[in-house]
Amino acid sequence: MKILLSFLFTMCVLFLPNVYAKDKGVYPILFQASSMGYPQGGEKMETGKKILIVFYSRSGNTERLAKDVAATIGADTEKLIDKTKRSGVFGFILGGRDAMRNKETELEPIKTDASKYDLVILGTPVWGGRMTPAIRTYINKNRDKFKAIACIVTAGGNSAMAIVPSIEELSGKKVVASVGLGSSELKNETKYKGLINKFVEELKK
């Protein structure tokens, strides 16, 4: 019991400020849809590849990033739906616990066949220093279909890129490109656009 209480306290200290900030609208840019405008007026960057972006997003940050990247390169997208309740404070805390324990979860049926794509971009937020249970489950069930992978990662702090090696290990493939956005990049439109453009340039190599 003491261990559980200690864990819950630690998770609250680490993560609840972001949850409350979101609810109170403290970070409007961080949690709103992007205003980059790629689908309407942005120039698409051709990669010469058929690309699928598979992502999980709880707060909307990773979804925003995934959709902006998809609009930039003309990729298809697949949003993972976790059947486990992750909403609210306790859903968030238990999600962090599951991620730290490298647990899988149950997903809604996948609609897109990854084997039909030259490249699969895996998108996830960082929970407790790990990938989310949803993206872990997807990788475990589909890694044999991957021809090549890349990563897009978001984090409340600045540790987004730290989970890339674990994604490579789990999938059995080295990423061809990766981008990690912390809270500062997510709130700064200039940095945000610059990192996306740099990521897309890496995809073209």
N, C-alpha and C positions, 0 to 999 in steps of 0.2 A: 504493500500500500504506500509506504514512504517513497519507494522508487517511482511509482506512478505519479504521485503528487509532485515529486521533484521534476519529473519529465514535463508535466503539464505547466508547472511554473516556468521552466526554462523556455518552453515553446511560446508561452504568453509574452515573456520578456523580449524574445527575439522577433516575434512576428505580429503581435497584436497591434503595435503602432501603425503598421501598414494597413491592417484591416480597418481600423477606426478612421485613418486618414482617408481611405477610399469612401467609407460610408458618409463622411462629413464633407467630402468634396475638396479636401485640402490639396490634392494633386489632380486638378482637372485635366491637364494634358496627359498625365500618366495613364488615366483610365478611360479617356474618351477615344472614340474612333479617330484614326489619323486624318489629318487635313492635308496630306501630301498631294492628293489629287492625281495619283498615277492613272487610275482608270479613266478619268475624264480628259486630262490634258498632258499627262506625263509621257515622256518618250520611252517606249519599250526597248529593252536591251536584249537582242537576240542571243541565245546561247547555243543554238544548233542542237539542242537536246529536248527530248520529251520528258517533262519534269512533273513530279507529284509532290506536293507538300502535305505531310501528315502531321497534325499538331493537336496538342491538348492545351486548353486555356481555361483557367478558373476565373480570373479577374478581368480578362480581356486584353492584357498586354501582349501575350503570345499570339492571340488571334489577330490583333492589329498588325503585328509584325508579319505574320504569315500571309495575310491578305495583301499587304503592301508589296511584299516580295513577289507574290503570285501575279499581281497586277503589273509589276515591272518586267517580268520575264514571260508572262503568258502561261503560267503553270496551273495545273489542276490542284484542287485542295480537298482534303478529307479531314473533317473535324472529329476527333475522338470524343465519344460521350461515355463518361464513367458512370456505371449504374450505382456505384456507392455514393451516398449523399456527401458532398464536399462543401456545401454552402454553410454559411454561418461561422461563428467563432470556433465551435467545437469540431465542425466538419473540417475546418482548416487545420486545426491542431492535430486531429487524428490522421489527416492526409499527410502531414509532415512526419508523423510517427511511422505510417506505412511506408513512406518513401525512405526514411532512415533505416528501416528494416528490410529494404529491397523487396517489398511485397508486390505481388501482382494484384490485379483487380478484374472485375468483369466489365466488358465493354459492350455497348450496343453493336449490332452487326456492322461489319465493315463493308462499305459500298464499292470501293475501288480496288482493283487488282494491281498490286505493286509490281508484279512481274512484267507488266506491259509498259513500264517506264524505264528510260535510260538512267534516271537519277531520282532517288527519293530523298527529300529534305525532311528531316525529323525536327519538329518544334516542340519545345517543352519549357515551362518555368522551372526554376530550381526550388526544391522543397527540402529544407533541412540539409542542404549540401548535396542532394541527390536528384536524379531525374524523377519525374512523377510516376506513380504506379501505372497510370494509363499508357504512357509512352513505353515503359518497361514491358508491359504486357504486349503491346503492339509489336515491338522489336522481337520478342521471344517467339511470337506466333508467325512472323512474316520475314524473318531475316534471310531465309533461304531464297526469297523472291527478289532480294535487293541486288541490283547490278552494280550500283554505286550509291553512296550516301553523302549527305551534307547535313549540317546542323544549324538551327537558329534557336537561341536560348535567351530567356529573360530572367532577371533576378532582381529582388528588392534592393540588394546591395550591389557590389561590384565583383561578384564571384561567378558570373555566368559561365565563363569559359572553363571553369574548373571541372565541370562534369563531362566535357567532351571525351576525355580518355575512357571514361566508364561506358559511354555510348559506343565507342569504337570496340571496346572489349566485348560488350554484350552482343553487338551485331556481327563481330568478326571481320569488320572492314574499317579501313582508315577513311576518314572524311576527306573529301576533295576540297571542301571549303567549309568555313564555320564563321558565325558571327554571334557575339554575346553582348547583350545590352543590359546594363544596370540601370538603376533609377535615374542617374544623372543623364544618361543618353536618351532614355525614354522621355524625359521632360524637356530635352533640348532638340528642337526640330532640325537645326543645322547638323548637329552630331548624328542624329537619327538617320537623316537622309544620306549623309556621308558614309556611314557604316553599311547601309543597305547597298549603296552603289559599289563600294569596295567589295562586298560579298559577291555581288553579281559579276563583277569583273573576274573574280577568282573562279566562278562557275564556268566562265567562257574559255578557260585555259585547257 
